[in-house]
Amino acid sequence: MAERGYNQYCGAARALDLVGDRWTLLVVRELVFGPRRFTDLLDGLPGISRNLLTERLRTLERDGLITRDELPPPAARQVYTLTDDGRDLADALVPLVAWGARRLGARRPRESFRPQWAALAMATFADRDAATGVTETYQYVVGRTVFHFIVDDGSIQLRGGNAQRPAVVLTTDEETWADMATGKTSGASAAAAGAVKLVGERDAIARLAMIFSRSTVLGQAEEILKSTKRRS
């Protein structure tokens, strides 16, 4: 329990007691990609100080939302990972992310952008009907950032790093990726211009495009908000 809380017996207040501090939910966002080193988290959270990140990680670990583990040799590095409760929190953020996506608008000149942030939206709001019956892995190489999607009969998992035997590998630079994420350019236009390279069988590329198209991702986000309204 957070030391400074609202002292209200209410689910919303209790949740905010735990994760209402600035940066906390964004730390959870970064850990959705899997185990992360302290330096990985610093890179994924531009603007946070080392001291504040240390404090947030300590609090999340204390509250049972993350664990701290040591990787075996030769890595021998300390990493942070979401617990089951932490993953439940990440799932609970989906409607909030959908609401925020509606309000993104055009990217402002001073706003930071990381390739994995768009990937998180893709995994969250992908077309799971199109993914039904599909068992494939799609790898993305965006500048120096590598991540992949594991599609297994409608389920979609996002993971950092290289995939084993991906069906499709998409390679592009960060600027093109940002333009695709904001809608400034389409994937088809970027590919035609040579800014995006796709390696894989034509049918697998078509399935990737159907599951993760930008229009689908935005539409699914809007549908989640509508579903939330219908339940209320």
C-alpha positions in Angstrom: 0.0 0.0 0.0 1.3 3.4 -0.9 2.4 5.5 2.1 0.5 8.5 1.0 -3.0 7.3 0.0 -6.5 8.7 -0.4 -7.7 6.8 2.7 -10.9 5.9 0.9 -12.5 2.4 0.8 -13.1 2.4 -3.0 -11.6 0.4 -5.9 -10.6 3.5 -7.8 -8.9 5.1 -4.8 -7.1 1.8 -4.0 -5.8 1.5 -7.6 -4.6 5.1 -7.5 -3.0 4.5 -4.1 -0.8 1.9 -5.9 -0.3 3.4 -9.4 -1.4 7.0 -9.3 2.1 8.5 -9.0 3.6 10.1 -12.2 5.5 7.6 -14.4 4.2 4.5 -12.6 1.9 3.3 -15.3 4.4 4.1 -18.0 6.9 1.8 -16.2 4.2 -0.9 -16.4 3.8 -0.1 -20.1 7.5 -0.7 -20.7 7.5 -4.0 -18.9 4.7 -5.4 -21.1 7.5 -6.1 -23.6 9.1 -8.6 -21.2 12.0 -8.4 -18.7 13.8 -5.1 -18.8 17.1 -3.8 -17.4 17.3 -0.5 -15.6 19.0 1.1 -18.6 16.3 -0.3 -21.0 13.6 1.4 -18.8 15.5 4.7 -18.8 15.7 4.6 -22.6 12.0 3.8 -22.9 11.0 6.6 -20.5 12.6 9.8 -21.8 12.4 12.5 -19.2 12.5 10.4 -16.1 15.5 10.8 -13.8 17.5 7.8 -12.5 16.5 8.5 -8.9 12.8 8.7 -9.7 12.9 5.5 -11.8 14.7 3.8 -8.9 11.9 5.0 -6.5 9.1 3.9 -8.8 10.7 0.4 -9.3 11.1 0.0 -5.6 7.5 0.9 -4.9 6.2 -1.4 -7.7 8.3 -4.3 -6.3 7.1 -3.6 -2.8 3.5 -3.6 -3.9 3.9 -6.9 -5.7 3.4 -5.6 -9.3 7.0 -6.4 -10.5 9.8 -8.7 -9.5 13.6 -8.2 -9.8 15.5 -11.1 -11.1 19.1 -11.9 -12.1 19.7 -13.3 -15.6 22.1 -16.3 -15.7 25.6 -16.0 -17.2 26.8 -14.8 -19.6 24.2 -12.0 -19.3 24.4 -11.8 -15.5 22.2 -8.7 -15.5 19.4 -7.6 -13.2 16.1 -7.3 -14.9 12.5 -6.3 -13.9 9.5 -8.3 -14.8 5.7 -7.9 -14.3 4.1 -10.3 -11.8 0.7 -11.9 -12.6 -0.9 -9.0 -10.7 1.2 -6.5 -12.8 0.0 -8.2 -16.0 -3.6 -7.9 -14.8 -2.9 -4.2 -14.3 -1.6 -3.9 -17.9 -4.7 -5.6 -19.2 -6.9 -3.2 -17.1 -5.2 -0.3 -18.9 -6.6 -1.3 -22.3 -9.7 1.0 -22.2 -7.6 3.9 -20.9 -5.1 3.4 -23.8 -8.0 3.4 -26.2 -9.4 6.6 -24.7 -5.9 8.2 -25.0 -5.5 7.0 -28.6 -8.6 8.9 -29.5 -7.0 12.1 -28.2 -3.5 11.8 -29.6 -4.0 14.0 -32.6 -0.9 15.1 -34.6 2.4 14.6 -33.0 3.8 17.8 -31.4 7.3 18.9 -32.3 8.8 18.2 -28.8 7.0 14.9 -28.1 9.2 11.9 -27.7 8.5 8.7 -29.7 9.7 5.2 -29.3 9.0 2.4 -31.9 7.8 0.0 -29.2 5.0 2.4 -28.1 3.2 2.0 -31.5 3.9 -1.8 -31.2 2.0 -1.9 -27.9 -1.0 -0.3 -29.5 -0.8 -2.7 -32.4 -0.8 -5.7 -30.1 -3.6 -4.3 -27.9 -6.0 -3.4 -30.7 -5.1 -5.9 -33.5 -7.8 -7.7 -35.4 -8.1 -10.9 -33.4 -10.8 -12.3 -35.8 -8.2 -12.0 -38.6 -5.7 -13.7 -36.3 -8.0 -16.6 -35.6 -6.5 -19.8 -37.2 -3.1 -18.1 -37.7 0.0 -19.4 -36.0 2.9 -17.2 -37.1 5.5 -14.8 -35.7 6.2 -11.4 -37.2 9.4 -9.5 -36.5 9.9 -5.8 -36.8 13.3 -4.1 -37.0 12.8 -0.3 -36.6 16.2 1.4 -36.5 18.0 -0.2 -33.6 14.8 -1.5 -31.9 13.7 -5.1 -32.5 10.4 -6.6 -31.4 8.1 -9.3 -32.6 4.4 -10.4 -32.4 3.6 -14.0 -31.6 0.2 -14.8 -33.2 -1.4 -18.1 -32.1 -5.0 -18.7 -33.2 -6.4 -15.3 -32.2 -4.0 -14.6 -29.3 -1.3 -12.0 -29.8 1.7 -11.5 -27.6 4.3 -8.7 -28.0 7.9 -9.5 -27.1 11.1 -7.5 -27.4 14.1 -8.8 -29.3 14.6 -11.3 -32.1 12.1 -14.0 -32.9 12.8 -17.6 -33.8 11.9 -18.4 -37.4 9.6 -15.4 -38.1 7.2 -15.7 -41.0 7.7 -12.1 -41.9 10.5 -9.6 -41.1 9.7 -5.9 -41.6 12.6 -3.5 -41.6 12.4 0.3 -41.6 13.8 3.4 -39.9 12.4 5.3 -36.9 11.3 8.3 -38.9 9.3 6.2 -41.4 7.8 4.2 -38.5 6.7 7.4 -36.7 5.1 8.7 -39.9 3.2 5.4 -40.3 2.1 5.4 -36.7 0.7 9.0 -37.0 -0.9 8.4 -40.4 1.4 10.8 -42.2 2.2 8.0 -44.6 0.8 4.5 -45.2 2.7 1.2 -45.0 2.0 0.6 -48.7 3.3 4.0 -49.7 6.4 3.5 -47.5 7.0 0.1 -49.0 6.6 1.4 -52.5 9.2 4.1 -51.8 11.6 1.6 -50.4 11.5 2.9 -46.9 9.9 -0.3 -45.6 11.3 -3.7 -46.5 9.2 -6.9 -46.1 10.7 -10.4 -46.2 8.4 -13.3 -46.2 5.9 -15.3 -48.2 3.2 -13.2 -49.9 0.4 -14.8 -48.0 2.1 -14.3 -44.6 2.7 -10.6 -45.5 -1.0 -10.3 -46.4 -2.0 -11.8 -43.0 0.2 -9.4 -41.2 -1.3 -6.5 -43.0 -4.8 -7.6 -42.2 -4.2 -8.2 -38.5 -2.2 -5.0 -37.8 -3.4 -2.4 -40.3 -3.6 1.1 -38.8 -7.2 1.5 -39.7 -8.0 -1.8 -37.9 -6.0 -0.7 -34.8 -7.8 2.6 -34.5 -11.2 1.0 -35.2 -10.6 -1.7 -32.5 -9.6 1.0 -30.0 -12.9 2.9 -30.8 -14.9 -0.3 -30.5 -13.4 -1.0 -27.0 -14.6 2.4 -25.9 -18.1 1.7 -27.3 -18.2 -1.7 -25.6 -17.2 0.0 -22.3 -20.1 2.4 -22.7 -22.6 -0.4 -23.5 -21.6 -2.2 -20.3 -22.0 0.9 -18.1 
